[in-house]
Amino acid sequence: MPEIIFLFLTFLFGLIFGSFANVCIYRLPKAKSFMWNRSFCPKCKKLINWFDNIPLVSYLNLNSKCRKCKKAIPKQYFVIELISGLSFLFIYMTNYSLLAQTFLAFLVLAYLIIFFIDLKHFIIPDSLNLSLIFFAFIKNFFPDLNLNFTQNLEVSIIGGLVGYFSIWAIIQLYYILRKIEAMGLGDAKLMAGIGLLFGWQSIPFILFVSAILGLLMVLPSLINKKRNLKTEIPFGPYIITAGVIYYCFGELLYSIILVV
């Protein structure tokens, strides 16, 4: 079979899982089943026809509006499906084993779901965090999963502990100083999973970069007084983005710092 067909099928597979991620993002915070119930419009609650539920294509064909109520379909649906499809395509083009590619695809979907749930609802479901912590732990026992992740069990466990308690300490310190919670324990569990993946050495970098990203995003609204220091912001997306940066460029950045 020509390679172009494999690439197309992989991209299509990623789009389908991206569509599933959208269902999870909408239903998990509402404690609704995401396995058996058919998709419906969040605005009018009418069931969506199969031909209006084709990833990317239906969004464009419907001009980003529900066929029945004509209300706008959020851009999030298109963006997540596209990111998922491109991520699956990128993973397929690596030389990793099938097990490693499957593991990476799971991480992409899980972190994509967490990113947008926290962005919209300011929560990170324990079901997702604990699943990631579990898989981040067991990857230490599979040599095929050496994907820029640590496979030293001791370093991984210390990374999980350092990740969790670094966020926990920030929460406690901020509460002592300002009497409000800066973050939730969902962020601490998220950092624990990332620490298990990369090891304790990654935590200072990810904390620093996520803080800088968060500051850059909220600074304009603070200057314009649309927000204040008590305004709640989701920190999970910045942790995840910093984790992706570390995965892609962490070793290079550390080597540059050491040379300087």
C-alpha positions as YAML, in Angstrom:
chain: A
units: angstrom
residues:
- id: 1
  name: MET
  ca: [0.00, 0.00, 0.00]
- id: 2
  name: PRO
  ca: [1.44, 3.43, -0.94]
- id: 3
  name: GLU
  ca: [2.84, 5.48, 1.94]
- id: 4
  name: ILE
  ca: [0.47, 8.37, 1.17]
- id: 5
  name: ILE
  ca: [-2.50, 6.14, 2.03]
- id: 6
  name: PHE
  ca: [-0.97, 5.24, 5.41]
- id: 7
  name: LEU
  ca: [-0.41, 8.94, 6.09]
- id: 8
  name: PHE
  ca: [-4.00, 9.78, 5.17]
- id: 9
  name: LEU
  ca: [-5.43, 6.96, 7.31]
- id: 10
  name: THR
  ca: [-3.26, 8.01, 10.26]
- id: 11
  name: PHE
  ca: [-4.44, 11.62, 9.94]
- id: 12
  name: LEU
  ca: [-8.06, 10.41, 9.68]
- id: 13
  name: PHE
  ca: [-7.57, 8.22, 12.75]
- id: 14
  name: GLY
  ca: [-6.24, 11.25, 14.65]
- id: 15
  name: LEU
  ca: [-9.26, 13.31, 13.58]
- id: 16
  name: ILE
  ca: [-11.63, 10.65, 14.92]
- id: 17
  name: PHE
  ca: [-9.85, 10.58, 18.28]
- id: 18
  name: GLY
  ca: [-9.85, 14.38, 18.29]
- id: 19
  name: SER
  ca: [-13.62, 14.27, 17.89]
- id: 20
  name: PHE
  ca: [-13.75, 11.85, 20.83]
- id: 21
  name: ALA
  ca: [-11.58, 14.27, 22.84]
- id: 22
  name: ASN
  ca: [-14.15, 17.01, 22.19]
- id: 23
  name: VAL
  ca: [-16.88, 14.77, 23.60]
- id: 24
  name: CYS
  ca: [-14.79, 14.14, 26.73]
- id: 25
  name: ILE
  ca: [-14.07, 17.86, 27.17]
- id: 26
  name: TYR
  ca: [-17.78, 18.66, 27.11]
- id: 27
  name: ARG
  ca: [-19.09, 15.71, 29.13]
- id: 28
  name: LEU
  ca: [-16.47, 14.90, 31.79]
- id: 29
  name: PRO
  ca: [-16.94, 18.14, 33.79]
- id: 30
  name: LYS
  ca: [-20.70, 17.52, 33.72]
- id: 31
  name: ALA
  ca: [-20.28, 13.89, 34.88]
- id: 32
  name: LYS
  ca: [-22.05, 12.66, 31.73]
- id: 33
  name: SER
  ca: [-21.28, 9.41, 29.94]
- id: 34
  name: PHE
  ca: [-19.00, 9.86, 26.95]
- id: 35
  name: MET
  ca: [-19.11, 6.27, 25.68]
- id: 36
  name: TRP
  ca: [-22.59, 5.32, 24.54]
- id: 37
  name: ASN
  ca: [-24.76, 8.42, 24.08]
- id: 38
  name: ARG
  ca: [-24.94, 10.01, 20.64]
- id: 39
  name: SER
  ca: [-23.51, 13.45, 20.00]
- id: 40
  name: PHE
  ca: [-25.89, 16.39, 20.33]
- id: 41
  name: CYS
  ca: [-25.77, 20.15, 19.92]
- id: 42
  name: PRO
  ca: [-24.87, 21.78, 23.27]
- id: 43
  name: LYS
  ca: [-27.19, 24.70, 22.46]
- id: 44
  name: CYS
  ca: [-30.45, 23.12, 21.21]
- id: 45
  name: LYS
  ca: [-29.77, 19.58, 22.55]
- id: 46
  name: LYS
  ca: [-30.89, 18.02, 19.24]
- id: 47
  name: LEU
  ca: [-29.07, 14.89, 18.10]
- id: 48
  name: ILE
  ca: [-26.44, 15.45, 15.43]
- id: 49
  name: ASN
  ca: [-26.78, 13.48, 12.18]
- id: 50
  name: TRP
  ca: [-23.83, 11.29, 11.25]
- id: 51
  name: PHE
  ca: [-23.11, 13.38, 8.14]
- id: 52
  name: ASP
  ca: [-22.87, 16.48, 10.35]
- id: 53
  name: ASN
  ca: [-20.41, 14.78, 12.67]
- id: 54
  name: ILE
  ca: [-17.49, 14.22, 10.28]
- id: 55
  name: PRO
  ca: [-14.33, 15.73, 11.82]
- id: 56
  name: LEU
  ca: [-13.23, 19.02, 10.21]
- id: 57
  name: VAL
  ca: [-15.42, 18.51, 7.12]
- id: 58
  name: SER
  ca: [-18.77, 19.03, 8.84]
- id: 59
  name: TYR
  ca: [-17.54, 22.15, 10.65]
- id: 60
  name: LEU
  ca: [-16.55, 23.72, 7.33]
- id: 61
  name: ASN
  ca: [-19.59, 22.43, 5.44]
- id: 62
  name: LEU
  ca: [-21.99, 23.83, 8.06]
- id: 63
  name: ASN
  ca: [-20.14, 27.16, 8.12]
- id: 64
  name: SER
  ca: [-19.47, 26.55, 11.85]
- id: 65
  name: LYS
  ca: [-23.19, 26.57, 12.73]
- id: 66
  name: CYS
  ca: [-25.59, 23.92, 13.99]
- id: 67
  name: ARG
  ca: [-27.83, 22.72, 11.15]
- id: 68
  name: LYS
  ca: [-30.93, 22.81, 13.37]
- id: 69
  name: CYS
  ca: [-30.65, 25.83, 15.66]
- id: 70
  name: LYS
  ca: [-28.12, 27.84, 13.58]
- id: 71
  name: LYS
  ca: [-26.13, 28.69, 16.72]
- id: 72
  name: ALA
  ca: [-22.35, 28.97, 16.29]
- id: 73
  name: ILE
  ca: [-20.23, 25.86, 16.83]
- id: 74
  name: PRO
  ca: [-17.21, 26.78, 18.99]
- id: 75
  name: LYS
  ca: [-13.88, 26.93, 17.11]
- id: 76
  name: GLN
  ca: [-12.51, 24.59, 19.79]
- id: 77
  name: TYR
  ca: [-14.04, 21.59, 17.99]
- id: 78
  name: PHE
  ca: [-12.19, 22.30, 14.76]
- id: 79
  name: VAL
  ca: [-8.92, 23.20, 16.51]
- id: 80
  name: ILE
  ca: [-8.80, 20.07, 18.68]
- id: 81
  name: GLU
  ca: [-9.58, 17.74, 15.79]
- id: 82
  name: LEU
  ca: [-6.87, 19.38, 13.69]
- id: 83
  name: ILE
  ca: [-4.27, 19.24, 16.49]
- id: 84
  name: SER
  ca: [-5.10, 15.59, 17.13]
- id: 85
  name: GLY
  ca: [-4.88, 14.68, 13.45]
- id: 86
  name: LEU
  ca: [-1.55, 16.45, 12.96]
- id: 87
  name: SER
  ca: [-0.17, 14.94, 16.20]
- id: 88
  name: PHE
  ca: [-1.05, 11.41, 15.09]
- id: 89
  name: LEU
  ca: [0.57, 12.14, 11.73]
- id: 90
  name: PHE
  ca: [3.75, 13.38, 13.42]
- id: 91
  name: ILE
  ca: [3.85, 10.35, 15.74]
- id: 92
  name: TYR
  ca: [3.41, 7.96, 12.81]
- id: 93
  name: MET
  ca: [6.35, 9.59, 10.98]
- id: 94
  name: THR
  ca: [8.72, 8.87, 13.88]
- id: 95
  name: ASN
  ca: [10.81, 5.70, 14.03]
- id: 96
  name: TYR
  ca: [9.34, 4.64, 17.35]
- id: 97
  name: SER
  ca: [7.87, 1.21, 17.97]
- id: 98
  name: LEU
  ca: [4.11, 0.66, 17.75]
- id: 99
  name: LEU
  ca: [3.92, 0.50, 21.56]
- id: 100
  name: ALA
  ca: [5.78, 3.80, 21.87]
- id: 101
  name: GLN
  ca: [3.61, 5.46, 19.23]
- id: 102
  name: THR
  ca: [0.45, 4.25, 21.00]
- id: 103
  name: PHE
  ca: [1.76, 5.60, 24.32]
- id: 104
  name: LEU
  ca: [2.54, 8.99, 22.78]
- id: 105
  name: ALA
  ca: [-0.89, 9.16, 21.14]
- id: 106
  name: PHE
  ca: [-2.52, 8.45, 24.52]
- id: 107
  name: LEU
  ca: [-0.49, 11.24, 26.15]
- id: 108
  name: VAL
  ca: [-1.42, 13.71, 23.39]
- id: 109
  name: LEU
  ca: [-5.14, 12.99, 23.78]
- id: 110
  name: ALA
  ca: [-5.08, 13.02, 27.58]
- id: 111
  name: TYR
  ca: [-3.17, 16.28, 27.84]
- id: 112
  name: LEU
  ca: [-5.30, 17.83, 25.10]
- id: 113
  name: ILE
  ca: [-8.45, 16.99, 27.07]
- id: 114
  name: ILE
  ca: [-6.96, 18.31, 30.33]
- id: 115
  name: PHE
  ca: [-5.77, 21.50, 28.60]
- id: 116
  name: PHE
  ca: [-9.22, 22.48, 27.37]
- id: 117
  name: ILE
  ca: [-11.22, 21.27, 30.38]
- id: 118
  name: ASP
  ca: [-9.06, 23.36, 32.71]
- id: 119
  name: LEU
  ca: [-9.17, 26.29, 30.29]
- id: 120
  name: LYS
  ca: [-12.99, 26.26, 30.23]
- id: 121
  name: HIS
  ca: [-13.99, 24.93, 33.65]
- id: 122
  name: PHE
  ca: [-10.96, 25.58, 35.93]
- id: 123
  name: ILE
  ca: [-10.86, 21.91, 36.98]
- id: 124
  name: ILE
  ca: [-8.76, 18.87, 36.14]
- id: 125
  name: PRO
  ca: [-10.70, 15.58, 36.63]
- id: 126
  name: ASP
  ca: [-8.98, 13.09, 38.90]
- id: 127
  name: SER
  ca: [-9.82, 10.32, 36.45]
- id: 128
  name: LEU
  ca: [-7.48, 11.89, 33.89]
- id: 129
  name: ASN
  ca: [-4.73, 12.88, 36.31]
- id: 130
  name: LEU
  ca: [-4.61, 9.49, 38.03]
- id: 131
  name: SER
  ca: [-4.61, 7.66, 34.69]
- id: 132
  name: LEU
  ca: [-1.65, 9.73, 33.54]
- id: 133
  name: ILE
  ca: [0.19, 9.16, 36.83]
- id: 134
  name: PHE
  ca: [-0.35, 5.41, 36.46]
- id: 135
  name: PHE
  ca: [0.93, 5.26, 32.87]
- id: 136
  name: ALA
  ca: [3.81, 7.63, 33.64]
- id: 137
  name: PHE
  ca: [4.86, 5.22, 36.40]
- id: 138
  name: ILE
  ca: [4.60, 1.94, 34.47]
- id: 139
  name: LYS
  ca: [6.51, 3.34, 31.47]
- id: 140
  name: ASN
  ca: [9.66, 2.79, 33.57]
- id: 141
  name: PHE
  ca: [9.26, -0.97, 33.05]
- id: 142
  name: PHE
  ca: [9.04, -0.87, 29.23]
- id: 143
  name: PRO
  ca: [12.33, -0.20, 27.39]
- id: 144
  name: ASP
  ca: [10.42, 0.64, 24.19]
- id: 145
  name: LEU
  ca: [9.01, 3.72, 25.91]
- id: 146
  name: ASN
  ca: [12.37, 5.48, 26.13]
- id: 147
  name: LEU
  ca: [11.04, 8.60, 24.36]
- id: 148
  name: ASN
  ca: [12.99, 11.40, 26.01]
- id: 149
  name: PHE
  ca: [11.32, 10.25, 29.23]
- id: 150
  name: THR
  ca: [13.32, 9.06, 32.21]
- id: 151
  name: GLN
  ca: [13.35, 5.30, 32.69]
- id: 152
  name: ASN
  ca: [15.18, 5.41, 35.99]
- id: 153
  name: LEU
  ca: [12.55, 4.32, 38.50]
- id: 154
  name: GLU
  ca: [14.10, 6.25, 41.39]
- id: 155
  name: VAL
  ca: [14.45, 9.47, 39.37]
- id: 156
  name: SER
  ca: [10.87, 9.06, 38.13]
- id: 157
  name: ILE
  ca: [9.37, 8.59, 41.61]
- id: 158
  name: ILE
  ca: [11.36, 11.51, 43.02]
- id: 159
  name: GLY
  ca: [10.16, 13.55, 40.04]
- id: 160
  name: GLY
  ca: [6.55, 12.74, 40.85]
- id: 161
  name: LEU
  ca: [6.99, 13.71, 44.49]
- id: 162
  name: VAL
  ca: [8.91, 16.90, 43.69]
- id: 163
  name: GLY
  ca: [6.31, 17.83, 41.09]
- id: 164
  name: TYR
  ca: [3.38, 17.36, 43.46]
- id: 165
  name: PHE
  ca: [4.89, 19.03, 46.51]
- id: 166
  name: SER
  ca: [6.32, 21.98, 44.55]
- id: 167
  name: ILE
  ca: [2.77, 22.99, 43.55]
- id: 168
  name: TRP
  ca: [1.44, 22.10, 47.01]
- id: 169
  name: ALA
  ca: [4.06, 24.38, 48.60]
- id: 170
  name: ILE
  ca: [3.13, 27.25, 46.26]
- id: 171
  name: ILE
  ca: [-0.55, 26.81, 47.17]
- id: 172
  name: GLN
  ca: [0.22, 26.88, 50.90]
- id: 173
  name: LEU
  ca: [2.61, 29.83, 50.69]
- id: 174
  name: TYR
  ca: [0.23, 31.90, 48.56]
- id: 175
  name: TYR
  ca: [-2.63, 31.18, 50.96]
- id: 176
  name: ILE
  ca: [-0.52, 32.28, 53.94]
- id: 177
  name: LEU
  ca: [0.44, 35.53, 52.19]
- id: 178
  name: ARG
  ca: [-2.85, 36.45, 50.48]
- id: 179
  name: LYS
  ca: [-5.49, 34.21, 52.10]
- id: 180
  name: ILE
  ca: [-6.62, 32.84, 48.74]
- id: 181
  name: GLU
  ca: [-5.76, 29.67, 46.82]
- id: 182
  name: ALA
  ca: [-3.40, 30.30, 43.91]
- id: 183
  name: MET
  ca: [-3.97, 26.87, 42.35]
- id: 184
  name: GLY
  ca: [-5.82, 23.66, 43.02]
- id: 185
  name: LEU
  ca: [-4.53, 20.20, 43.86]
- id: 186
  name: GLY
  ca: [-5.45, 19.17, 40.32]
- id: 187
  name: ASP
  ca: [-2.43, 21.19, 39.19]
- id: 188
  name: ALA
  ca: [-0.28, 19.40, 41.79]
- id: 189
  name: LYS
  ca: [-1.40, 15.99, 40.49]
- id: 190
  name: LEU
  ca: [-0.78, 17.13, 36.92]
- id: 191
  name: MET
  ca: [2.76, 18.18, 37.85]
- id: 192
  name: ALA
  ca: [3.25, 14.85, 39.63]
- id: 193
  name: GLY
  ca: [2.46, 13.01, 36.39]
- id: 194
  name: ILE
  ca: [4.86, 15.20, 34.44]
- id: 195
  name: GLY
  ca: [7.54, 14.66, 37.09]
- id: 196
  name: LEU
  ca: [7.06, 10.90, 36.76]
- id: 197
  name: LEU
  ca: [7.48, 11.19, 32.99]
- id: 198
  name: PHE
  ca: [10.57, 13.39, 32.86]
- id: 199
  name: GLY
  ca: [12.17, 13.04, 36.29]
- id: 200
  name: TRP
  ca: [12.82, 15.62, 39.00]
- id: 201
  name: GLN
  ca: [15.34, 17.53, 36.84]
- id: 202
  name: SER
  ca: [12.49, 18.77, 34.64]
- id: 203
  name: ILE
  ca: [10.48, 20.39, 37.44]
- id: 204
  name: PRO
  ca: [12.43, 23.70, 37.83]
- id: 205
  name: PHE
  ca: [12.31, 24.29, 34.06]
- id: 206
  name: ILE
  ca: [8.59, 23.46, 33.74]
- id: 207
  name: LEU
  ca: [7.64, 25.55, 36.78]
- id: 208
  name: PHE
  ca: [9.62, 28.53, 35.52]
- id: 209
  name: VAL
  ca: [8.34, 28.36, 31.94]
- id: 210
  name: SER
  ca: [4.72, 27.78, 32.97]
- id: 211
  name: ALA
  ca: [4.91, 30.78, 35.33]
- id: 212
  name: ILE
  ca: [6.34, 32.97, 32.53]
- id: 213
  name: LEU
  ca: [3.66, 31.79, 30.10]
- id: 214
  name: GLY
  ca: [0.91, 32.48, 32.64]
- id: 215
  name: LEU
  ca: [2.30, 35.94, 33.36]
- id: 216
  name: LEU
  ca: [2.54, 36.81, 29.67]
- id: 217
  name: MET
  ca: [-1.07, 35.76, 29.13]
- id: 218
  name: VAL
  ca: [-2.61, 37.63, 32.07]
- id: 219
  name: LEU
  ca: [-0.35, 40.71, 32.15]
- id: 220
  name: PRO
  ca: [-2.26, 42.64, 29.44]
- id: 221
  name: SER
  ca: [-5.59, 42.14, 31.24]
- id: 222
  name: LEU
  ca: [-3.99, 43.18, 34.56]
- id: 223
  name: ILE
  ca: [-2.69, 46.37, 32.95]
- id: 224
  name: ASN
  ca: [-6.11, 47.06, 31.43]
- id: 225
  name: LYS
  ca: [-7.68, 46.27, 34.81]
- id: 226
  name: LYS
  ca: [-9.92, 43.60, 33.30]
- id: 227
  name: ARG
  ca: [-8.45, 41.24, 35.90]
- id: 228
  name: ASN
  ca: [-6.89, 41.64, 39.31]
- id: 229
  name: LEU
  ca: [-4.57, 39.49, 41.42]
- id: 230
  name: LYS
  ca: [-7.58, 37.66, 42.88]
- id: 231
  name: THR
  ca: [-8.99, 36.66, 39.49]
- id: 232
  name: GLU
  ca: [-8.94, 32.90, 39.01]
- id: 233
  name: ILE
  ca: [-6.93, 31.62, 36.05]
- id: 234
  name: PRO
  ca: [-6.37, 28.04, 34.86]
- id: 235
  name: PHE
  ca: [-2.73, 27.03, 35.36]
- id: 236
  name: GLY
  ca: [-2.96, 23.52, 33.85]
- id: 237
  name: PRO
  ca: [-2.66, 24.71, 30.22]
- id: 238
  name: TYR
  ca: [0.58, 26.52, 31.02]
- id: 239
  name: ILE
  ca: [2.01, 23.48, 32.80]
- id: 240
  name: ILE
  ca: [1.16, 21.30, 29.79]
- id: 241
  name: THR
  ca: [2.61, 23.80, 27.31]
- id: 242
  name: ALA
  ca: [5.81, 24.01, 29.38]
- id: 243
  name: GLY
  ca: [5.94, 20.20, 29.45]
- id: 244
  name: VAL
  ca: [5.69, 20.06, 25.65]
- id: 245
  name: ILE
  ca: [8.49, 22.64, 25.34]
- id: 246
  name: TYR
  ca: [10.63, 20.58, 27.72]
- id: 247
  name: TYR
  ca: [9.94, 17.37, 25.78]
- id: 248
  name: CYS
  ca: [10.90, 18.98, 22.46]
- id: 249
  name: PHE
  ca: [13.72, 21.31, 23.50]
- id: 250
  name: GLY
  ca: [14.57, 20.64, 27.16]
- id: 251
  name: GLU
  ca: [17.91, 18.93, 26.62]
- id: 252
  name: LEU
  ca: [18.99, 21.54, 24.07]
- id: 253
  name: LEU
  ca: [18.05, 24.44, 26.37]
- id: 254
  name: TYR
  ca: [19.84, 22.87, 29.34]
- id: 255
  name: SER
  ca: [22.99, 22.34, 27.26]
- id: 256
  name: ILE
  ca: [22.92, 26.00, 26.18]
- id: 257
  name: ILE
  ca: [22.52, 27.13, 29.79]
- id: 258
  name: LEU
  ca: [25.46, 24.95, 30.89]
- id: 259
  name: VAL
  ca: [27.68, 26.34, 28.13]
- id: 260
  name: VAL
  ca: [26.78, 29.93, 29.04]
...
